[in-house]
């Protein structure tokens, strides 16, 4: 009996040896034999009744403890690339333990929802309960489904919201989570195909009426996995933040007339500008750009920082914004509100009379904006129509800004950045969330002024950090792929324009093409084609230049409220200058963790940017489809904007909406698709359908939930399509030489038709 351990010793053994906790193993560990096992069993019974241990089959564990070999469900990687998991089964009322999965190089990549058998060991890392090593994967993660729930006589169905997919899933009676017919739901695929060829799924979330106000953007948020709720810790940190209204440790910039110029409905103001004549240079200008000092509030390694990095950027919809940071910061403490002291990081730039930047310097300051103005308001003042807010600012503030911008714009014209002219759609919603109107935003000089000064400030940030040998994230835009440029050359040729061959491609040569198209019917087509030929801009710790802006080095510095890349650049500037001024001296500079994961951050936020762009585009398509839904049967003028083997796309003139004309509706003849020339050619009529041609279409279908529009082609270039008598079938076989000659003739014919 002397060998009976104390309760504390017994609990310590169970805790430290999770793989050896059966009654027999415990008795062996403490040298207990024969009748002495009865008091041990009694002690274990008492510990179980008091809740200090629990039985797990033959093994005994602490409450909330997992066996050393467990089945886990992978919850997915976080923004830092770490892979996390949770127990596949969890019977405790305690919070789920955080399990960090460590994969070896040869082991398979795991995704969200994968089930794995793993060996666990308690972790010493803060916030991590267990470290897991993969034994084997025992199941792949369920496919996520977003769709409409339909209740039929045969049971529940989910119809996919993916445009043109036509997918369906069956839902068992006990797996619909109370979903009602016509409701928007989120689900996961749970089983193989049934006898009808449909997969099974179970509803995991009910999202409500898909036609209700704000459901349009909600669909995009869920479909693209955009986080729209902040962790409680991040919200608590944002709410606990206090204004920085002291200039101690900062440059006092409150004497400068730094005004904000934003859209009229902007909720946050993260940049302010002013300009002054340079007394030291005849015709020179001093331009100040001040940016909200977000780094003073969002420090590396905090919950706020993790939440901002996970989102990567703010996402903007017509009815809502999913901000990168909680509103306590984005719409308040980090917003440069009128008449309020705000911390900032500012750059002073000196321009000569020709608009060339001759010098610049960064400061960490405190500013107070005298006015928060809208683009239209400022433009009206410059055009001679000032209002009460701009009348007193016109001569001392606005006119010096315009003078500096005209000089900077002249220097910009010499640099020759890519000069695309693409109209931006503006969707205006009524109070009930329905679309009131669709129009195109005016492109004002006020927009160009802010854009040019922000570009100059971003260049200064990249140059300063390079000079100080400080790590940063560049905004990279590489040269276009030669194959895409060749396709652009084909499109230009078909429109009677030219893009010269045999020379190094520059933005200047592309601008010459855009100038040729200006004022012609093909102008929008050529601008879109040039845009499509470009590579996707992205973030990288290495500098590969910015082709589109014709700049050697470029970084994003001017929008840290809505872009994580800018926050990293702000931290780099703080580190490079050795500034204090945050919530704790030097705690807001670029950290070792920031530097260590710079490559991962660049890749991650490039992906979140693409995610937001696609979500915003899908939402716009859905709003346009909803706007046009009650006009099915109406006729619209437009232009062919895309050609594919399954049909052609037409962009409408008045709304910019894109819709599909299925190839099966073009007539009773076979249409050959020439991918290189981007044309369809009727094998009987010889009719050529190509990019940029004028079209009259009838709207036959508008699916607000998916954003899909379907058109019937009525006229092309003012003529009706000829109808062949032969039914659609396989194309007429031609000798290869004849087919090639016919394609060349078709291109020449299309070129003649589109030539003015």
ZAMARGU-4260 file (C-alpha; in steps of 0.2 Angstrom, whole numbers, plus 5000, padded with zeros to 4 digits):
<rodrens>
0) 5000/5000/5000 | 5015/5011/5003 | 5018/5012/4984 | 5001/5020/4981 | 5005/5037/4972
5) 4997/5053/4978 | 4983/5060/4967 | 4995/5074/4961 | 5008/5061/4956 | 4995/5051/4947
10) 4988/5066/4938 | 5006/5071/4933 | 5010/5054/4926 | 4993/5054/4916 | 4998/5072/4909
15) 5016/5068/4905 | 5013/5050/4897 | 4997/5051/4887 | 5001/5035/4878 | 5003/5024/4894
20) 4987/5027/4904 | 4977/5011/4905 | 4974/5004/4923 | 4987/4991/4919 | 5000/5003/4913
25) 4997/5014/4928 | 4999/5000/4940 | 5015/4995/4931 | 5022/5012/4931 | 5020/5014/4950
30) 5025/4996/4954 | 5007/4991/4961 | 5003/4973/4961 | 4990/4961/4966 | 4977/4967/4979
35) 4985/4984/4980 | 4977/4988/4963 | 4960/4990/4972 | 4965/5006/4981 | 4972/5012/4964
40) 4955/5009/4956 | 4946/5018/4970 | 4957/5033/4968 | 4954/5033/4949 | 4935/5032/4952
45) 4936/5047/4964 | 4946/5057/4951 | 4934/5053/4938 | 4919/5058/4948 | 4927/5074/4953
50) 4930/5078/4934 | 4949/5078/4936 | 4951/5063/4924 | 4940/5055/4911 | 4939/5037/4903
55) 4943/5036/4884 | 4941/5018/4881 | 4954/5008/4891 | 4964/5024/4893 | 4962/5038/4906
60) 4965/5056/4902 | 4963/5073/4909 | 4947/5082/4903 | 4951/5091/4887 | 4966/5080/4883
65) 4968/5071/4867 | 4975/5054/4864 | 4993/5053/4857 | 4986/5047/4840 | 4971/5056/4835
70) 4960/5059/4820 | 4960/5077/4816 | 4951/5088/4804 | 4962/5101/4795 | 4955/5119/4797
75) 4967/5126/4784 | 4982/5137/4783 | 4982/5154/4790 | 4989/5170/4782 | 5006/5165/4788
80) 5006/5148/4780 | 5005/5138/4796 | 4993/5123/4795 | 4980/5121/4809 | 4969/5106/4814
85) 4955/5102/4827 | 4949/5086/4834 | 4937/5076/4822 | 4927/5072/4838 | 4926/5083/4853
90) 4915/5079/4868 | 4921/5092/4880 | 4913/5108/4884 | 4930/5116/4884 | 4936/5126/4869
95) 4943/5116/4855 | 4962/5114/4857 | 4973/5123/4843 | 4984/5110/4835 | 4998/5115/4823
100) 5002/5102/4810 | 5020/5100/4805 | 5022/5092/4787 | 5039/5085/4781 | 5044/5089/4763
105) 5039/5073/4755 | 5022/5073/4763 | 5006/5078/4754 | 4999/5095/4754 | 4983/5096/4765
110) 4968/5107/4763 | 4954/5113/4773 | 4942/5099/4778 | 4955/5085/4776 | 4954/5071/4789
115) 4971/5065/4795 | 4978/5052/4807 | 4991/5061/4817 | 5003/5059/4831 | 5001/5072/4845
120) 5013/5079/4857 | 5009/5094/4869 | 5016/5110/4863 | 5027/5123/4873 | 5022/5137/4860
125) 5010/5150/4866 | 4993/5148/4860 | 4996/5130/4853 | 4990/5115/4863 | 4997/5101/4852
130) 5010/5099/4839 | 5004/5086/4826 | 5014/5074/4814 | 5005/5066/4800 | 5003/5047/4800
135) 4992/5047/4785 | 4978/5056/4776 | 4961/5046/4778 | 4949/5058/4769 | 4949/5073/4758
140) 4940/5089/4763 | 4922/5091/4758 | 4918/5102/4744 | 4910/5119/4749 | 4894/5123/4740
145) 4885/5139/4739 | 4868/5138/4731 | 4849/5140/4732 | 4839/5127/4742 | 4824/5119/4733
150) 4812/5108/4741 | 4805/5095/4729 | 4794/5080/4730 | 4809/5069/4729 | 4818/5078/4743
155) 4829/5093/4745 | 4840/5100/4731 | 4854/5113/4731 | 4856/5122/4714 | 4873/5130/4711
160) 4876/5148/4709 | 4891/5146/4698 | 4886/5154/4682 | 4883/5141/4668 | 4888/5126/4679
165) 4871/5118/4681 | 4877/5108/4696 | 4864/5101/4709 | 4866/5091/4725 | 4853/5081/4735
170) 4850/5085/4753 | 4844/5072/4766 | 4829/5077/4777 | 4840/5078/4792 | 4854/5088/4784
175) 4845/5104/4778 | 4846/5113/4794 | 4829/5120/4793 | 4832/5128/4776 | 4817/5134/4767
180) 4813/5133/4748 | 4821/5147/4739 | 4833/5151/4753 | 4852/5155/4750 | 4862/5141/4759
185) 4880/5136/4762 | 4883/5118/4762 | 4897/5104/4760 | 4897/5089/4749 | 4896/5073/4760
190) 4894/5058/4749 | 4896/5050/4732 | 4884/5051/4717 | 4867/5044/4719 | 4857/5034/4706
195) 4852/5050/4698 | 4871/5055/4696 | 4869/5069/4710 | 4881/5071/4725 | 4874/5072/4742
200) 4877/5088/4753 | 4872/5095/4770 | 4867/5113/4774 | 4880/5121/4785 | 4873/5139/4785
205) 4857/5148/4780 | 4860/5164/4772 | 4842/5170/4769 | 4832/5177/4754 | 4844/5178/4739
210) 4833/5193/4732 | 4834/5203/4748 | 4843/5219/4749 | 4862/5216/4752 | 4861/5198/4747
215) 4871/5201/4731 | 4887/5206/4740 | 4884/5193/4753 | 4884/5179/4740 | 4901/5186/4734
220) 4908/5187/4752 | 4903/5169/4755 | 4908/5162/4738 | 4925/5169/4738 | 4929/5166/4757
225) 4931/5184/4762 | 4932/5186/4781 | 4918/5198/4786 | 4919/5196/4805 | 4934/5202/4816
230) 4940/5191/4830 | 4935/5197/4847 | 4953/5201/4852 | 4956/5212/4836 | 4940/5221/4840
235) 4945/5224/4858 | 4962/5231/4853 | 4954/5243/4841 | 4941/5249/4854 | 4954/5251/4867
240) 4965/5262/4855 | 4966/5281/4860 | 4969/5296/4849 | 4987/5302/4847 | 4985/5321/4848
245) 5002/5326/4854 | 5016/5331/4843 | 5029/5325/4855 | 5042/5315/4845 | 5034/5320/4829
250) 5035/5335/4816 | 5021/5347/4819 | 5012/5349/4802 | 4996/5357/4808 | 5001/5374/4800
255) 5000/5365/4782 | 4984/5366/4773 | 4983/5347/4770 | 4966/5344/4763 | 4958/5327/4759
260) 4949/5324/4742 | 4939/5308/4741 | 4923/5302/4733 | 4908/5310/4740 | 4902/5294/4749
265) 4919/5290/4757 | 4919/5284/4775 | 4938/5285/4777 | 4951/5297/4772 | 4969/5290/4772
270) 4978/5303/4762 | 4979/5322/4762 | 4988/5334/4750 | 4994/5352/4748 | 5006/5362/4737
275) 5016/5378/4740 | 5027/5388/4728 | 5046/5384/4731 | 5054/5401/4736 | 5071/5393/4731
280) 5067/5388/4713 | 5059/5399/4700 | 5043/5391/4695 | 5046/5377/4707 | 5033/5368/4719
285) 5034/5360/4736 | 5021/5346/4737 | 5016/5337/4753 | 5007/5321/4754 | 5002/5315/4771
290) 4996/5298/4775 | 4987/5291/4790 | 4999/5283/4803 | 4991/5267/4804 | 5007/5258/4810
295) 5005/5268/4826 | 4989/5258/4831 | 4992/5241/4822 | 5008/5234/4829 | 5017/5218/4822
300) 5011/5202/4830 | 4995/5208/4838 | 4978/5201/4835 | 4974/5217/4825 | 4989/5214/4814
305) 4984/5196/4811 | 4966/5201/4806 | 4973/5214/4794 | 4985/5202/4786 | 4972/5189/4784
310) 4961/5200/4774 | 4975/5208/4765 | 4965/5223/4759 | 4947/5230/4760 | 4934/5224/4748
315) 4922/5237/4741 | 4904/5233/4735 | 4890/5245/4730 | 4881/5242/4747 | 4895/5239/4759
320) 4913/5238/4763 | 4922/5224/4770 | 4936/5234/4779 | 4954/5227/4782 | 4953/5235/4799
325) 4939/5237/4812 | 4929/5253/4810 | 4935/5260/4826 | 4952/5263/4817 | 4947/5263/4798
330) 4933/5276/4800 | 4939/5285/4815 | 4956/5286/4823 | 4966/5282/4807 | 4955/5293/4796
335) 4961/5311/4793 | 4945/5319/4798 | 4942/5338/4795 | 4948/5349/4810 | 4955/5334/4820
340) 4973/5331/4825 | 4979/5315/4817 | 4996/5306/4817 | 5003/5304/4800 | 5018/5299/4789
345) 5021/5313/4777 | 5033/5316/4762 | 5039/5333/4756 | 5043/5333/4737 | 5051/5347/4728
350) 5047/5349/4709 | 5056/5360/4697 | 5047/5371/4685 | 5046/5356/4672 | 5038/5345/4686
355) 5053/5334/4689 | 5056/5328/4707 | 5072/5335/4713 | 5072/5330/4731 | 5061/5323/4744
360) 5060/5318/4763 | 5049/5309/4775 | 5043/5314/4792 | 5032/5307/4805 | 5020/5321/4810
365) 5004/5327/4817 | 4992/5336/4805 | 4975/5344/4806 | 4965/5344/4789 | 4956/5361/4786
370) 4944/5353/4774 | 4937/5336/4768 | 4932/5339/4750 | 4924/5328/4736 | 4931/5327/4719
375) 4917/5335/4710 | 4917/5349/4723 | 4935/5353/4720 | 4933/5352/4701 | 4918/5364/4701
380) 4929/5376/4711 | 4943/5376/4699 | 4931/5377/4685 | 4924/5393/4692 | 4910/5387/4703
385) 4916/5387/4721 | 4903/5383/4735 | 4904/5388/4753 | 4917/5375/4758 | 4929/5379/4743
390) 4927/5398/4741 | 4940/5403/4754 | 4951/5388/4749 | 4952/5392/4730 | 4966/5404/4730
395) 4977/5399/4744 | 4975/5380/4743 | 4967/5373/4727 | 4976/5385/4714 | 4993/5380/4720
400) 4988/5362/4720 | 4983/5363/4702 | 4999/5373/4697 | 5010/5359/4705 | 4999/5346/4696
405) 5001/5354/4679 | 5020/5354/4681 | 5020/5336/4687 | 5008/5331/4673 | 5020/5338/4660
410) 5034/5327/4667 | 5022/5312/4667 | 5018/5314/4649 | 5037/5313/4645 | 5038/5297/4655
415) 5024/5290/4645 | 5015/5278/4657 | 5002/5267/4649 | 4987/5279/4645 | 4972/5268/4646
420) 4955/5276/4645 | 4942/5264/4652 | 4926/5270/4659 | 4922/5265/4677 | 4904/5259/4680
425) 4895/5267/4695 | 4880/5257/4702 | 4868/5268/4713 | 4857/5258/4725 | 4840/5264/4732
430) 4836/5263/4750 | 4829/5246/4749 | 4845/5239/4741 | 4838/5238/4723 | 4848/5246/4708
435) 4842/5263/4705 | 4853/5267/4691 | 4869/5262/4682 | 4881/5275/4674 | 4899/5278/4671
440) 4909/5289/4682 | 4916/5305/4676 | 4935/5306/4675 | 4940/5323/4681 | 4956/5332/4683
445) 4954/5331/4702 | 4955/5312/4700 | 4971/5314/4690 | 4979/5326/4702 | 4977/5315/4717
450) 4982/5300/4707 | 4998/5308/4701 | 5003/5314/4718 | 5000/5297/4726 | 5011/5289/4712
455) 5025/5302/4716 | 5024/5298/4735 | 5024/5279/4731 | 5040/5281/4721 | 5048/5291/4735
460) 5044/5277/4747 | 5053/5264/4736 | 5068/5275/4733 | 5070/5280/4751 | 5069/5262/4757
465) 5081/5256/4744 | 5093/5270/4748 | 5093/5265/4767 | 5094/5246/4762 | 5078/5242/4772
470) 5067/5227/4766 | 5050/5232/4758 | 5036/5226/4747 | 5037/5232/4729 | 5022/5234/4718
475) 5028/5224/4703 | 5021/5225/4685 | 5031/5214/4673 | 5032/5216/4654 | 5018/5208/4645
480) 5019/5191/4637 | 5024/5191/4619 | 5010/5179/4614 | 4997/5191/4621 | 5005/5206/4612
485) 5004/5196/4596 | 4985/5193/4600 | 4984/5212/4603 | 4992/5215/4586 | 4980/5204/4577
490) 4965/5213/4586 | 4973/5230/4581 | 4975/5225/4563 | 4957/5219/4562 | 4952/5236/4567
495) 4963/5244/4554 | 4976/5250/4567 | 4994/5245/4569 | 5006/5240/4583 | 5024/5240/4576
500) 5034/5224/4576 | 5053/5221/4578 | 5056/5233/4592 | 5057/5233/4611 | 5040/5235/4618
505) 5037/5250/4628 | 5022/5259/4635 | 5026/5273/4622 | 5022/5261/4608 | 5006/5255/4616
510) 5001/5273/4619 | 5003/5276/4600 | 4990/5262/4597 | 4978/5270/4610 | 4980/5287/4601
515) 4976/5279/4584 | 4960/5272/4592 | 4955/5288/4601 | 4938/5295/4595 | 4934/5280/4585
520) 4921/5267/4588 | 4934/5254/4592 | 4942/5265/4606 | 4935/5255/4620 | 4939/5238/4612
525) 4957/5243/4609 | 4958/5249/4627 | 4951/5233/4634 | 4962/5223/4623 | 4978/5232/4629
530) 4972/5229/4647 | 4970/5211/4643 | 4987/5209/4636 | 4995/5216/4652 | 5002/5204/4666
535) 4994/5205/4683 | 5002/5217/4695 | 5008/5209/4711 | 5018/5212/4727 | 5036/5205/4729
540) 5051/5209/4741 | 5061/5210/4725 | 5061/5224/4712 | 5056/5219/4695 | 5050/5237/4690
545) 5033/5243/4685 | 5030/5242/4666 | 5013/5250/4666 | 5018/5266/4675 | 5035/5266/4667
550) 5044/5267/4683 | 5060/5258/4689 | 5055/5256/4707 | 5037/5257/4715 | 5029/5253/4731
555) 5012/5256/4739 | 5013/5268/4753 | 4997/5279/4752 | 4983/5268/4758 | 4988/5258/4774
560) 4969/5259/4780 | 4964/5247/4766 | 4980/5238/4760 | 4992/5228/4771 | 5006/5231/4759
565) 5006/5249/4763 | 5006/5245/4781 | 5022/5235/4779 | 5030/5250/4769 | 5025/5262/4783
570) 5034/5250/4796 | 5049/5249/4785 | 5050/5268/4784 | 5048/5269/4803 | 5063/5257/4805
575) 5073/5265/4792 | 5072/5282/4800 | 5072/5276/4818 | 5056/5285/4823 | 5046/5283/4839
580) 5029/5291/4841 | 5019/5275/4842 | 5010/5267/4856 | 5028/5261/4862 | 5045/5267/4855
585) 5050/5256/4841 | 5037/5243/4844 | 5028/5249/4828 | 5043/5247/4816 | 5046/5233/4804
590) 5048/5218/4815 | 5059/5202/4813 | 5043/5192/4810 | 5038/5204/4796 | 5055/5202/4787
595) 5055/5183/4790 | 5039/5181/4781 | 5040/5195/4768 | 5039/5182/4754 | 5024/5174/4761
600) 5016/5190/4764 | 5019/5196/4747 | 5011/5180/4739 | 4997/5180/4752 | 4991/5198/4749
605) 4993/5197/4730 | 4980/5182/4731 | 4968/5192/4743 | 4969/5206/4731 | 4964/5195/4716
610) 4950/5187/4727 | 4943/5204/4731 | 4943/5210/4713 | 4934/5194/4707 | 4921/5196/4721
615) 4918/5214/4716 | 4917/5210/4698 | 4904/5196/4702 | 4894/5207/4713 | 4893/5221/4699
620) 4888/5207/4686 | 4874/5202/4698 | 4868/5219/4701 | 4868/5223/4682 | 4858/5207/4679
625) 4845/5212/4693 | 4844/5229/4685 | 4840/5222/4668 | 4829/5207/4674 | 4813/5217/4671
630) 4818/5221/4653 | 4819/5204/4646 | 4813/5205/4628 | 4820/5222/4626 | 4833/5227/4612
635) 4850/5234/4616 | 4864/5241/4606 | 4882/5235/4610 | 4898/5229/4603 | 4906/5211/4602
640) 4918/5211/4616 | 4923/5192/4616 | 4923/5177/4605 | 4924/5159/4610 | 4920/5142/4603
645) 4903/5141/4612 | 4897/5159/4607 | 4901/5177/4608 | 4900/5191/4621 | 4892/5207/4618
650) 4895/5223/4629 | 4880/5234/4630 | 4883/5253/4627 | 4872/5260/4640 | 4877/5250/4655
655) 4893/5241/4650 | 4885/5224/4655 | 4892/5209/4646 | 4881/5194/4640 | 4883/5178/4630
660) 4875/5175/4613 | 4876/5155/4613 | 4883/5149/4596 | 4868/5138/4594 | 4857/5153/4592
665) 4867/5161/4578 | 4859/5151/4564 | 4857/5134/4556 | 4875/5133/4550 | 4892/5128/4557
670) 4903/5142/4564 | 4922/5140/4564 | 4931/5147/4578 | 4948/5155/4575 | 4956/5157/4592
675) 4971/5167/4585 | 4960/5180/4575 | 4946/5179/4588 | 4933/5177/4575 | 4918/5165/4571
680) 4915/5161/4553 | 4899/5153/4546 | 4904/5139/4535 | 4890/5142/4522 | 4887/5161/4523
685) 4905/5166/4525 | 4899/5178/4538 | 4913/5184/4549 | 4910/5189/4568 | 4924/5198/4576
690) 4929/5209/4590 | 4923/5227/4590 | 4908/5224/4578 | 4892/5234/4581 | 4878/5222/4587
695) 4860/5224/4591 | 4854/5211/4603 | 4838/5206/4612 | 4839/5201/4631 | 4832/5183/4633
700) 4838/5179/4650 | 4844/5188/4666 | 4849/5178/4681 | 4851/5190/4696 | 4857/5176/4707
705) 4872/5171/4696 | 4874/5187/4686 | 4872/5179/4669 | 4864/5188/4654 | 4859/5179/4638
710) 4856/5188/4622 | 4849/5184/4605 | 4859/5192/4591 | 4848/5202/4579 | 4860/5213/4569
715) 4878/5214/4566 | 4885/5229/4558 | 4868/5235/4554 | 4864/5218/4544 | 4854/5203/4549
720) 4863/5187/4550 | 4859/5176/4534 | 4851/5160/4537 | 4858/5144/4529 | 4846/5130/4524
725) 4857/5116/4529 | 4854/5110/4548 | 4869/5112/4559 | 4881/5098/4558 | 4899/5094/4556
730) 4909/5107/4546 | 4912/5105/4528 | 4929/5096/4526 | 4941/5107/4516 | 4959/5104/4511
735) 4971/5111/4523 | 4978/5124/4510 | 4960/5130/4506 | 4956/5132/4524 | 4971/5142/4528
740) 4968/5153/4512 | 4950/5156/4518 | 4956/5161/4535 | 4968/5174/4528 | 4954/5180/4516
745) 4942/5182/4531 | 4954/5192/4541 | 4957/5204/4526 | 4938/5205/4524 | 4935/5209/4543
750) 4949/5222/4542 | 4941/5231/4527 | 4924/5231/4535 | 4930/5239/4551 | 4942/5252/4542
755) 4934/5270/4543
</rodrens>
